[in-house]
């Protein structure tokens, strides 16, 4: 194992491991954390309820408790694996070290709870903060410290009291402790860990980073991005004294090298993503006829341009400027319809939105509003045509302003394109701007009569041509004109919009986003707390079943031992049975001997009968005596029967014995009577003879 890497980081194949956003302070992490909060349920985060993402709250959790979390984020840097050894999917954002240092300093000045807030106010300037040995670690090679150091937070926490930890002293110790290894070794560790991460984004490319991050983790991409914790009066590095900048660069040498390494990785990932995630790079077109795609092709070299949209209509639907607004462009929207103007104010807060119509002179005019159609106009003849076709019209009065006066109130250094869609009022709009002084790079104007293919440009095109604009393209609805000094852009208009422009319609992008949202919602439902509880219950039942199986195995082994013992007993019983057979044979022989003896005894009994008569008489006498004794005994037993059940049984036994004896006596008397009778007859016969 590479000892420089996170020992608990996992590869892309392990998609069930929790996500860890290694949040380096002042790298747009709060904006990203807010986005993550919109994706995951509160129960899926490691924190409880409203707890802050601090070491104080993290140390309350054990790895076993964290096991069921889906996402962990906070300022725990690369130290977290010491406290949380289970597998994690790491990702982070890095920022230009100089900009991060200045942003951190201004954050400390704003945040009264920061452990260096009082000291920063006391020091007074960024230069003093940079040079003070107490505060210097927080802005010098700080990203290297977050990614490369290997302090164990639990061990550091043991040196602090609970009160100190609650006041942020653990964070302070980790942020300012002397580094545990040489800078070169820490840089090697930090670079190895960056290479190991699922994703590394760049703060300066936040929009692209977030888009690519969503693809890597299969998250739904947000329709808009709202920056959080942004200082509107932030100081730029270029505003610092030269000596401070030079010192800052020298002290942050390792961080600058690390940042360059991260940027190189991001650029490689971004270039590869054109093939892996082509929709990520697709231009999202909101315009009715893909006008914004053609403009983007011509102006893709402009990063943050400006536009003027005359007849802006809806802020998104069929809008030529919405895609540019999303990409950081800003401009002026002119729209007379109240409901559409209010929607522009709400959805385009960074644009200049003007409720008026544009014309040749300043005035108040009748405005013919066809609600919800895009056909509203200042031209009475066009309004009559729409009315005759069954459209319902609402006549109001609007203020008409010239583009010249509007641009005088809101001067723009450049106008990269001017779009005009005013339903037959195009000539008046062009008459209200001095094209000799104000030079939009590109002018596009709807060039057909409303709801027809009839050309309408002949009456206003000369105003453009005579001021040095040349016609370059017609898309079937709009005509495009290029300023003479921008002739280098003409090649962009040599072909119509096609698949090579890599764009998708906003409706399609919205459907794809809705599908991704639905898929993510289903995933979240499948991983919701009740389902997780059922899964935990299932795991518990599995463990219980396994325990029962183990118990049955133990019982089976015991039964096998018992069966073996029974087999041994059976073998012993067989030997014993054989000995019994032998013994029975001996008994049979003995019984034969006894039978012969019995015959001999019967013969002897015949001889004994002579004396038996006398003996029988004595028995009769004895029986009479026993009967008398039994009678006495029965009387005694009857008096004791209730208290002595044993005596009753004995009496019953004696009764039975007496009956048997009487039976025997009777039989014996009968037998001897017969014998006596025979003997008498025999004696009589003898006497007669």
VEXGU-613546 format. One line per field, with one value per residue (C-alpha): residue number from 1; residue in three letters; x, y, z. Coordinates in steps of 0.25 Angstrom, whole numbers, padded with zeros to 4 digits. Example, Ala and Ser with C-alpha at 12.3 -4.5 7.8 and 13.67 -1.06 7.14 Angstrom:
// residues 2
num	c(1  2)
residu	c(Ala  Ser)
X	c(0049  0055)
Y	c(-0018  -0004)
Z	c(0031  0029)
This chain:
// residues 689
num	c(1  2  3  4  5  6  7  8  9  10  11  12  13  14  15  16  17  18  19  20  21  22  23  24  25  26  27  28  29  30  31  32  33  34  35  36  37  38  39  40  41  42  43  44  45  46  47  48  49  50  51  52  53  54  55  56  57  58  59  60  61  62  63  64  65  66  67  68  69  70  71  72  73  74  75  76  77  78  79  80  81  82  83  84  85  86  87  88  89  90  91  92  93  94  95  96  97  98  99  100  101  102  103  104  105  106  107  108  109  110  111  112  113  114  115  116  117  118  119  120  121  122  123  124  125  126  127  128  129  130  131  132  133  134  135  136  137  138  139  140  141  142  143  144  145  146  147  148  149  150  151  152  153  154  155  156  157  158  159  160  161  162  163  164  165  166  167  168  169  170  171  172  173  174  175  176  177  178  179  180  181  182  183  184  185  186  187  188  189  190  191  192  193  194  195  196  197  198  199  200  201  202  203  204  205  206  207  208  209  210  211  212  213  214  215  216  217  218  219  220  221  222  223  224  225  226  227  228  229  230  231  232  233  234  235  236  237  238  239  240  241  242  243  244  245  246  247  248  249  250  251  252  253  254  255  256  257  258  259  260  261  262  263  264  265  266  267  268  269  270  271  272  273  274  275  276  277  278  279  280  281  282  283  284  285  286  287  288  289  290  291  292  293  294  295  296  297  298  299  300  301  302  303  304  305  306  307  308  309  310  311  312  313  314  315  316  317  318  319  320  321  322  323  324  325  326  327  328  329  330  331  332  333  334  335  336  337  338  339  340  341  342  343  344  345  346  347  348  349  350  351  352  353  354  355  356  357  358  359  360  361  362  363  364  365  366  367  368  369  370  371  372  373  374  375  376  377  378  379  380  381  382  383  384  385  386  387  388  389  390  391  392  393  394  395  396  397  398  399  400  401  402  403  404  405  406  407  408  409  410  411  412  413  414  415  416  417  418  419  420  421  422  423  424  425  426  427  428  429  430  431  432  433  434  435  436  437  438  439  440  441  442  443  444  445  446  447  448  449  450  451  452  453  454  455  456  457  458  459  460  461  462  463  464  465  466  467  468  469  470  471  472  473  474  475  476  477  478  479  480  481  482  483  484  485  486  487  488  489  490  491  492  493  494  495  496  497  498  499  500  501  502  503  504  505  506  507  508  509  510  511  512  513  514  515  516  517  518  519  520  521  522  523  524  525  526  527  528  529  530  531  532  533  534  535  536  537  538  539  540  541  542  543  544  545  546  547  548  549  550  551  552  553  554  555  556  557  558  559  560  561  562  563  564  565  566  567  568  569  570  571  572  573  574  575  576  577  578  579  580  581  582  583  584  585  586  587  588  589  590  591  592  593  594  595  596  597  598  599  600  601  602  603  604  605  606  607  608  609  610  611  612  613  614  615  616  617  618  619  620  621  622  623  624  625  626  627  628  629  630  631  632  633  634  635  636  637  638  639  640  641  642  643  644  645  646  647  648  649  650  651  652  653  654  655  656  657  658  659  660  661  662  663  664  665  666  667  668  669  670  671  672  673  674  675  676  677  678  679  680  681  682  683  684  685  686  687  688  689)
residu	c(Unk  Unk  Unk  Unk  Unk  Unk  Unk  Unk  Unk  Unk  Unk  Unk  Unk  Unk  Unk  Unk  Unk  Unk  Unk  Unk  Unk  Unk  Unk  Unk  Unk  Unk  Unk  Unk  Unk  Unk  Unk  Unk  Unk  Unk  Unk  Unk  Unk  Unk  Unk  Unk  Unk  Unk  Unk  Unk  Unk  Unk  Unk  Unk  Unk  Unk  Unk  Unk  Unk  Unk  Unk  Unk  Unk  Unk  Unk  Unk  Unk  Unk  Unk  Unk  Unk  Unk  Unk  Unk  Unk  Unk  Unk  Unk  Unk  Unk  Unk  Unk  Unk  Unk  Unk  Unk  Unk  Unk  Unk  Unk  Unk  Unk  Unk  Unk  Unk  Unk  Unk  Unk  Unk  Unk  Unk  Unk  Unk  Unk  Unk  Unk  Unk  Unk  Unk  Unk  Unk  Unk  Unk  Unk  Unk  Unk  Unk  Unk  Unk  Unk  Unk  Unk  Unk  Unk  Unk  Unk  Unk  Unk  Unk  Unk  Unk  Unk  Unk  Unk  Unk  Unk  Unk  Unk  Unk  Unk  Unk  Unk  Unk  Unk  Unk  Unk  Unk  Unk  Unk  Unk  Unk  Unk  Unk  Unk  Unk  Unk  Unk  Unk  Unk  Unk  Unk  Unk  Unk  Unk  Unk  Unk  Unk  Unk  Unk  Unk  Unk  Unk  Unk  Unk  Unk  Unk  Unk  Unk  Unk  Unk  Unk  Unk  Unk  Unk  Unk  Unk  Unk  Unk  Unk  Unk  Unk  Unk  Unk  Unk  Unk  Unk  Unk  Unk  Unk  Unk  Unk  Unk  Unk  Unk  Unk  Unk  Unk  Unk  Unk  Unk  Unk  Unk  Unk  Unk  Unk  Unk  Unk  Unk  Unk  Unk  Unk  Unk  Unk  Unk  Unk  Unk  Unk  Unk  Unk  Unk  Unk  Unk  Unk  Unk  Unk  Unk  Unk  Unk  Unk  Unk  Unk  Unk  Unk  Unk  Unk  Unk  Unk  Unk  Unk  Unk  Unk  Unk  Unk  Unk  Unk  Unk  Unk  Unk  Unk  Unk  Unk  Unk  Unk  Unk  Unk  Unk  Unk  Unk  Unk  Unk  Unk  Unk  Unk  Unk  Unk  Unk  Unk  Unk  Unk  Unk  Unk  Unk  Unk  Unk  Unk  Unk  Unk  Unk  Unk  Unk  Unk  Unk  Unk  Unk  Unk  Unk  Unk  Unk  Unk  Unk  Unk  Unk  Unk  Unk  Unk  Unk  Unk  Unk  Unk  Unk  Unk  Unk  Unk  Unk  Unk  Unk  Unk  Unk  Unk  Unk  Unk  Unk  Unk  Unk  Unk  Unk  Unk  Unk  Unk  Unk  Unk  Unk  Unk  Unk  Unk  Unk  Unk  Unk  Unk  Unk  Unk  Unk  Unk  Unk  Unk  Unk  Unk  Unk  Unk  Unk  Unk  Unk  Unk  Unk  Unk  Unk  Unk  Unk  Unk  Unk  Unk  Unk  Unk  Unk  Unk  Unk  Unk  Unk  Unk  Unk  Unk  Unk  Unk  Unk  Unk  Unk  Unk  Unk  Unk  Unk  Unk  Unk  Unk  Unk  Unk  Unk  Unk  Unk  Unk  Unk  Unk  Unk  Unk  Unk  Unk  Unk  Unk  Unk  Unk  Unk  Unk  Unk  Unk  Unk  Unk  Unk  Unk  Unk  Unk  Unk  Unk  Unk  Unk  Unk  Unk  Unk  Unk  Unk  Unk  Unk  Unk  Unk  Unk  Unk  Unk  Unk  Unk  Unk  Unk  Unk  Unk  Unk  Unk  Unk  Unk  Unk  Unk  Unk  Unk  Unk  Unk  Unk  Unk  Unk  Unk  Unk  Unk  Unk  Unk  Unk  Unk  Unk  Unk  Unk  Unk  Unk  Unk  Unk  Unk  Unk  Unk  Unk  Unk  Unk  Unk  Unk  Unk  Unk  Unk  Unk  Unk  Unk  Unk  Unk  Unk  Unk  Unk  Unk  Unk  Unk  Unk  Unk  Unk  Unk  Unk  Unk  Unk  Unk  Unk  Unk  Unk  Unk  Unk  Unk  Unk  Unk  Unk  Unk  Unk  Unk  Unk  Unk  Unk  Unk  Unk  Unk  Unk  Unk  Unk  Unk  Unk  Unk  Unk  Unk  Unk  Unk  Unk  Unk  Unk  Unk  Unk  Unk  Unk  Unk  Unk  Unk  Unk  Unk  Unk  Unk  Unk  Unk  Unk  Unk  Unk  Unk  Unk  Unk  Unk  Unk  Unk  Unk  Unk  Unk  Unk  Unk  Unk  Unk  Unk  Unk  Unk  Unk  Unk  Unk  Unk  Unk  Unk  Unk  Unk  Unk  Unk  Unk  Unk  Unk  Unk  Unk  Unk  Unk  Unk  Unk  Unk  Unk  Unk  Unk  Unk  Unk  Unk  Unk  Unk  Unk  Unk  Unk  Unk  Unk  Unk  Unk  Unk  Unk  Unk  Unk  Unk  Unk  Unk  Unk  Unk  Unk  Unk  Unk  Unk  Unk  Unk  Unk  Unk  Unk  Unk  Unk  Unk  Unk  Unk  Unk  Unk  Unk  Unk  Unk  Unk  Unk  Unk  Unk  Unk  Unk  Unk  Unk  Unk  Unk  Unk  Unk  Unk  Unk  Unk  Unk  Unk  Unk  Unk  Unk  Unk  Unk  Unk  Unk  Unk  Unk  Unk  Unk  Unk  Unk  Unk  Unk  Unk  Unk  Unk  Unk  Unk  Unk  Unk  Unk  Unk  Unk  Unk  Unk  Unk  Unk  Unk  Unk  Unk  Unk  Unk  Unk  Unk  Unk  Unk  Unk  Unk  Unk  Unk  Unk  Unk  Unk  Unk  Unk  Unk  Unk  Unk  Unk  Unk  Unk  Unk  Unk  Unk  Unk  Unk  Unk  Unk  Unk  Unk  Unk  Unk)
X	c(0000  0005  0006  0004  -0010  -0023  -0024  -0039  -0042  -0049  -0049  -0060  -0065  -0070  -0082  -0088  -0078  -0081  -0077  -0067  -0066  -0053  -0057  -0045  -0049  -0052  -0052  -0067  -0070  -0082  -0089  -0086  -0090  -0104  -0105  -0102  -0113  -0123  -0119  -0118  -0128  -0124  -0124  -0113  -0103  -0094  -0098  -0110  -0121  -0114  -0101  -0089  -0079  -0068  -0059  -0067  -0079  -0071  -0064  -0078  -0080  -0073  -0070  -0081  -0091  -0085  -0087  -0101  -0098  -0098  -0090  -0080  -0075  -0068  -0054  -0048  -0037  -0029  -0029  -0043  -0038  -0031  -0045  -0053  -0046  -0058  -0057  -0060  -0062  -0053  -0055  -0051  -0049  -0036  -0034  -0023  -0015  -0014  -0028  -0032  -0022  -0029  -0043  -0039  -0034  -0047  -0055  -0048  -0051  -0066  -0068  -0068  -0068  -0055  -0044  -0035  -0045  -0040  -0026  -0028  -0035  -0024  -0013  -0021  -0016  -0015  0000  0001  -0008  0002  0014  0009  0014  0001  -0008  0002  -0001  -0016  -0012  0001  0001  -0012  -0018  -0005  -0008  -0022  -0018  -0005  -0004  -0006  -0009  -0019  -0030  -0034  -0020  -0020  -0034  -0028  -0019  -0031  -0043  -0058  -0059  -0047  -0052  -0066  -0059  -0052  -0038  -0037  -0039  -0029  -0019  -0020  -0020  -0007  0001  0015  0015  0019  0028  0036  0029  0034  0028  0015  0014  0016  0006  -0004  -0002  -0004  -0017  -0022  -0019  -0027  -0039  -0052  -0052  -0044  -0051  -0046  -0053  -0050  -0057  -0068  -0079  -0072  -0067  -0081  -0086  -0075  -0076  -0091  -0088  -0077  -0087  -0099  -0105  -0116  -0110  -0116  -0124  -0117  -0106  -0107  -0094  -0093  -0084  -0079  -0073  -0079  -0067  -0056  -0042  -0034  -0020  -0017  -0022  -0011  0003  0013  0022  0010  0008  0022  0023  0010  0015  0028  0022  0011  0020  0016  0001  0003  0010  -0002  -0012  -0005  -0005  -0020  -0023  -0016  -0024  -0037  -0034  -0031  -0044  -0051  -0046  -0049  -0063  -0066  -0067  -0072  -0082  -0085  -0098  -0089  -0083  -0096  -0100  -0114  -0123  -0135  -0138  -0149  -0141  -0127  -0123  -0115  -0107  -0103  -0099  -0091  -0083  -0079  -0076  -0071  -0058  -0065  -0066  -0075  -0081  -0093  -0106  -0118  -0131  -0142  -0155  -0149  -0163  -0162  -0149  -0147  -0157  -0152  -0142  -0130  -0122  -0125  -0114  -0104  -0109  -0107  -0093  -0090  -0093  -0101  -0109  -0122  -0136  -0146  -0161  -0174  -0183  -0185  -0186  -0173  -0166  -0168  -0164  -0151  -0149  -0151  -0143  -0132  -0128  -0114  -0119  -0124  -0139  -0147  -0162  -0164  -0164  -0153  -0155  -0150  -0154  -0158  -0173  -0185  -0193  -0204  -0199  -0207  -0205  -0209  -0207  -0199  -0196  -0183  -0191  -0192  -0189  -0189  -0193  -0208  -0209  -0203  -0212  -0224  -0219  -0218  -0232  -0238  -0232  -0239  -0228  -0233  -0226  -0224  -0221  -0212  -0202  -0187  -0175  -0166  -0151  -0140  -0129  -0120  -0126  -0126  -0111  -0108  -0114  -0108  -0095  -0089  -0074  -0078  -0090  -0087  -0101  -0114  -0126  -0139  -0153  -0164  -0175  -0174  -0167  -0153  -0150  -0154  -0145  -0133  -0136  -0135  -0120  -0108  -0101  -0089  -0086  -0092  -0086  -0093  -0084  -0096  -0110  -0121  -0135  -0148  -0149  -0163  -0177  -0183  -0188  -0184  -0172  -0174  -0161  -0162  -0147  -0147  -0152  -0141  -0129  -0123  -0122  -0112  -0105  -0102  -0095  -0085  -0093  -0093  -0104  -0098  -0109  -0124  -0129  -0143  -0148  -0137  -0126  -0112  -0103  -0089  -0082  -0071  -0060  -0064  -0063  -0054  -0067  -0073  -0068  -0077  -0090  -0085  -0095  -0108  -0109  -0106  -0102  -0087  -0091  -0093  -0106  -0119  -0132  -0136  -0148  -0140  -0130  -0141  -0147  -0133  -0132  -0146  -0142  -0129  -0137  -0147  -0136  -0129  -0143  -0145  -0131  -0133  -0147  -0140  -0129  -0139  -0139  -0150  -0144  -0131  -0137  -0144  -0130  -0124  -0135  -0132  -0118  -0121  -0130  -0119  -0110  -0121  -0123  -0108  -0107  -0119  -0111  -0099  -0107  -0113  -0099  -0095  -0107  -0105  -0090  -0096  -0106  -0095  -0088  -0100  -0103  -0089  -0090  -0104  -0096  -0086  -0097  -0104  -0091  -0090  -0105  -0103  -0092  -0101  -0113  -0104  -0100  -0115  -0118  -0107  -0113  -0126  -0121  -0115  -0129  -0136  -0127  -0129  -0144  -0143  -0136  -0147  -0158  -0152  -0150  -0165  -0169  -0161  -0168  -0182  -0179  -0174  -0187  -0195  -0188  -0190  -0205  -0206  -0201  -0208  -0222  -0217  -0209  -0222  -0230  -0219  -0220  -0235  -0233  -0223  -0232  -0243  -0233  -0228  -0242  -0245  -0232  -0235  -0249  -0242  -0232  -0243  -0250  -0238  -0234  -0248  -0247  -0234  -0238  -0241  -0227  -0218  -0220  -0208  -0216  -0227  -0218  -0213  -0227  -0230  -0218  -0221  -0236  -0230  -0221  -0232  -0241  -0230  -0227  -0241  -0242  -0230  -0235  -0249  -0242  -0233  -0245  -0252  -0239  -0237  -0252  -0251  -0239  -0245  -0257  -0248  -0240  -0252  -0258  -0244  -0244  -0258  -0254  -0242  -0250  -0260  -0249)
Y	c(0000  0014  0020  0034  0031  0031  0016  0017  0023  0014  0013  0016  0002  0003  0012  0009  0015  0028  0041  0050  0065  0069  0084  0093  0106  0118  0109  0111  0099  0105  0107  0093  0088  0096  0088  0075  0078  0079  0065  0057  0056  0061  0047  0043  0053  0050  0062  0061  0072  0086  0082  0090  0082  0083  0073  0075  0069  0059  0053  0050  0039  0026  0019  0009  0021  0027  0014  0017  0031  0034  0047  0054  0068  0078  0085  0071  0072  0059  0056  0049  0035  0035  0035  0029  0016  0011  0012  0026  0033  0045  0058  0073  0087  0094  0109  0119  0119  0134  0137  0127  0134  0147  0142  0134  0147  0155  0143  0144  0159  0156  0144  0148  0133  0130  0127  0138  0149  0157  0155  0159  0172  0175  0173  0182  0178  0166  0168  0168  0155  0149  0152  0148  0134  0131  0134  0131  0116  0118  0125  0119  0105  0103  0094  0086  0085  0080  0069  0065  0065  0053  0057  0049  0058  0048  0049  0064  0065  0057  0069  0079  0081  0079  0094  0097  0087  0094  0108  0103  0100  0087  0093  0104  0093  0085  0098  0104  0092  0091  0081  0067  0065  0073  0081  0073  0060  0067  0071  0057  0052  0063  0060  0045  0047  0057  0046  0036  0044  0042  0056  0069  0082  0096  0108  0117  0107  0105  0104  0094  0087  0085  0080  0069  0066  0063  0054  0046  0043  0042  0054  0063  0076  0089  0098  0110  0112  0122  0125  0125  0133  0142  0156  0166  0175  0165  0170  0164  0160  0171  0181  0176  0184  0178  0173  0166  0159  0155  0149  0142  0136  0131  0125  0118  0112  0097  0101  0108  0095  0086  0096  0095  0079  0080  0089  0080  0068  0076  0080  0065  0061  0073  0069  0054  0058  0063  0049  0042  0053  0060  0067  0074  0082  0084  0098  0099  0107  0115  0122  0120  0117  0114  0128  0127  0115  0123  0135  0126  0120  0134  0139  0127  0134  0145  0140  0150  0159  0168  0169  0178  0171  0180  0172  0163  0156  0144  0143  0128  0123  0126  0135  0139  0144  0134  0124  0135  0140  0126  0127  0140  0150  0162  0173  0181  0176  0185  0180  0188  0176  0178  0163  0160  0171  0166  0152  0158  0166  0153  0144  0153  0161  0164  0170  0184  0182  0194  0194  0202  0201  0205  0215  0227  0238  0239  0238  0231  0223  0213  0199  0187  0175  0161  0154  0141  0141  0149  0157  0170  0182  0198  0197  0199  0192  0180  0180  0181  0169  0161  0166  0161  0147  0146  0150  0158  0171  0180  0194  0201  0213  0211  0219  0220  0222  0223  0213  0225  0230  0216  0214  0228  0224  0210  0211  0198  0197  0188  0182  0168  0167  0175  0167  0173  0167  0177  0172  0182  0194  0191  0203  0212  0205  0206  0221  0223  0219  0225  0214  0222  0224  0211  0199  0186  0175  0167  0172  0161  0166  0158  0160  0155  0160  0154  0140  0140  0137  0151  0159  0172  0176  0185  0197  0197  0189  0202  0208  0197  0196  0211  0211  0200  0187  0176  0165  0151  0141  0139  0127  0127  0137  0146  0154  0155  0167  0169  0182  0185  0185  0171  0164  0153  0147  0145  0131  0127  0131  0122  0111  0108  0103  0088  0076  0080  0092  0082  0088  0083  0091  0095  0087  0075  0079  0081  0067  0061  0068  0064  0049  0050  0057  0046  0035  0042  0043  0028  0025  0034  0027  0014  0018  0026  0024  0014  0006  0006  0002  -0010  -0013  -0012  -0021  -0031  -0031  -0034  -0045  -0051  -0050  -0057  -0068  -0070  -0071  -0082  -0089  -0089  -0094  -0105  -0109  -0111  -0119  -0128  -0130  -0134  -0143  -0150  -0152  -0158  -0167  -0172  -0175  -0182  -0191  -0194  -0198  -0206  -0214  -0216  -0220  -0230  -0237  -0236  -0243  -0254  -0256  -0256  -0267  -0276  -0273  -0277  -0290  -0293  -0290  -0300  -0311  -0307  -0307  -0322  -0326  -0319  -0326  -0340  -0336  -0332  -0346  -0352  -0344  -0347  -0361  -0358  -0351  -0363  -0369  -0357  -0357  -0368  -0358  -0346  -0349  -0346  -0334  -0329  -0330  -0322  -0312  -0311  -0308  -0298  -0291  -0290  -0284  -0274  -0271  -0267  -0259  -0252  -0248  -0241  -0235  -0230  -0223  -0216  -0212  -0207  -0198  -0192  -0192  -0177  -0173  -0185  -0187  -0197  -0205  -0206  -0211  -0221  -0226  -0227  -0236  -0244  -0246  -0250  -0260  -0265  -0267  -0274  -0282  -0286  -0290  -0298  -0304  -0307  -0313  -0321  -0326  -0330  -0337  -0344  -0347  -0354  -0361  -0365  -0370  -0378  -0383  -0387  -0395  -0401  -0405  -0410  -0419  -0423  -0427  -0434  -0442)
Z	c(0000  -0003  0011  0005  0001  0009  0015  0014  0001  -0010  -0025  -0034  -0034  -0019  -0021  -0008  0001  0007  0000  0008  0003  0008  0010  0010  0016  0006  -0007  -0010  -0001  0006  -0008  -0011  0003  0001  -0012  -0005  0005  -0006  -0011  0002  0014  0027  0032  0022  0027  0038  0047  0056  0053  0053  0058  0052  0044  0055  0062  0074  0068  0060  0072  0078  0067  0066  0053  0056  0057  0044  0036  0032  0027  0012  0012  0021  0019  0028  0031  0035  0024  0022  0037  0036  0033  0046  0053  0042  0037  0028  0013  0007  -0006  -0005  -0013  -0011  -0018  -0018  -0021  -0025  -0012  -0012  -0014  -0004  0006  0004  0005  0018  0024  0021  0026  0039  0040  0037  0046  0061  0065  0058  0068  0061  0060  0071  0067  0053  0057  0066  0055  0046  0032  0023  0023  0038  0038  0028  0036  0049  0053  0061  0049  0037  0037  0033  0020  0016  0009  0016  0005  0006  0021  0019  0009  0014  0029  0037  0051  0059  0064  0075  0081  0079  0086  0098  0101  0102  0111  0106  0108  0099  0088  0089  0086  0074  0080  0073  0060  0064  0068  0055  0046  0053  0058  0053  0041  0045  0032  0022  0012  0000  0007  0010  -0004  -0009  0001  -0003  -0018  -0016  -0009  -0020  -0030  -0022  -0020  -0028  -0032  -0031  -0035  -0037  -0030  -0041  -0050  -0040  -0051  -0059  -0046  -0041  -0054  -0055  -0041  -0043  -0055  -0047  -0035  -0044  -0036  -0043  -0048  -0042  -0052  -0045  -0035  -0024  -0018  -0003  0007  -0003  0001  -0009  -0005  -0006  -0007  -0019  -0019  -0029  -0018  -0008  -0007  -0016  -0004  0002  -0011  -0013  0001  -0001  -0013  -0007  0005  -0003  -0013  -0009  -0009  -0023  -0028  -0022  -0029  -0042  -0041  -0038  -0049  -0059  -0054  -0055  -0070  -0073  -0067  -0074  -0087  -0086  -0081  -0095  -0099  -0087  -0083  -0096  -0090  -0080  -0091  -0099  -0100  -0095  -0105  -0100  -0113  -0122  -0135  -0128  -0130  -0117  -0122  -0135  -0126  -0116  -0128  -0132  -0118  -0111  -0109  -0100  -0086  -0079  -0090  -0091  -0098  -0101  -0103  -0109  -0107  -0097  -0095  -0085  -0077  -0081  -0091  -0106  -0100  -0108  -0096  -0085  -0088  -0088  -0074  -0069  -0074  -0067  -0077  -0073  -0081  -0083  -0085  -0090  -0089  -0088  -0083  -0068  -0065  -0074  -0068  -0054  -0058  -0063  -0050  -0042  -0051  -0056  -0044  -0049  -0062  -0064  -0067  -0073  -0074  -0087  -0102  -0111  -0122  -0130  -0120  -0105  -0104  -0098  -0108  -0109  -0108  -0113  -0104  -0108  -0095  -0095  -0110  -0113  -0123  -0115  -0123  -0125  -0139  -0140  -0154  -0149  -0137  -0146  -0154  -0141  -0136  -0149  -0147  -0134  -0124  -0112  -0110  -0098  -0101  -0091  -0091  -0090  -0089  -0101  -0100  -0109  -0108  -0108  -0095  -0089  -0092  -0087  -0074  -0074  -0082  -0086  -0090  -0101  -0107  -0112  -0119  -0120  -0122  -0127  -0127  -0127  -0136  -0148  -0140  -0144  -0152  -0140  -0131  -0140  -0142  -0127  -0126  -0132  -0139  -0142  -0127  -0121  -0129  -0125  -0130  -0136  -0138  -0141  -0144  -0147  -0162  -0165  -0163  -0150  -0152  -0167  -0176  -0183  -0182  -0174  -0174  -0187  -0179  -0168  -0174  -0180  -0167  -0163  -0176  -0177  -0163  -0167  -0164  -0174  -0175  -0172  -0169  -0170  -0161  -0167  -0156  -0153  -0161  -0155  -0157  -0154  -0151  -0161  -0150  -0146  -0160  -0154  -0148  -0162  -0163  -0151  -0160  -0172  -0168  -0161  -0147  -0147  -0139  -0139  -0130  -0119  -0113  -0107  -0106  -0092  -0092  -0094  -0084  -0074  -0077  -0075  -0062  -0058  -0061  -0053  -0042  -0042  -0042  -0031  -0023  -0025  -0020  -0008  -0005  -0006  0004  0013  0028  0028  0017  0024  0037  0029  0024  0037  0042  0031  0034  0049  0044  0036  0048  0056  0046  0045  0060  0059  0048  0057  0068  0060  0055  0070  0073  0060  0065  0079  0072  0064  0077  0084  0072  0072  0087  0084  0074  0084  0094  0083  0081  0096  0097  0086  0094  0106  0098  0094  0108  0112  0101  0107  0121  0115  0110  0123  0130  0120  0124  0138  0136  0130  0142  0151  0143  0145  0160  0160  0154  0165  0176  0170  0172  0186  0188  0186  0197  0205  0204  0215  0225  0218  0224  0238  0233  0226  0239  0246  0235  0237  0251  0248  0238  0249  0258  0246  0243  0257  0257  0244  0249  0261  0251  0242  0253  0257  0243  0240  0252  0247  0232  0231  0236  0231  0216  0217  0227  0217  0207  0216  0220  0206  0204  0216  0211  0198  0204  0213  0201  0194  0207  0208  0194  0196  0208  0202  0190  0200  0208  0195  0191  0204  0205  0192  0196  0210  0203  0193  0205  0213  0201  0199  0214  0213  0202  0209  0221  0213  0207)
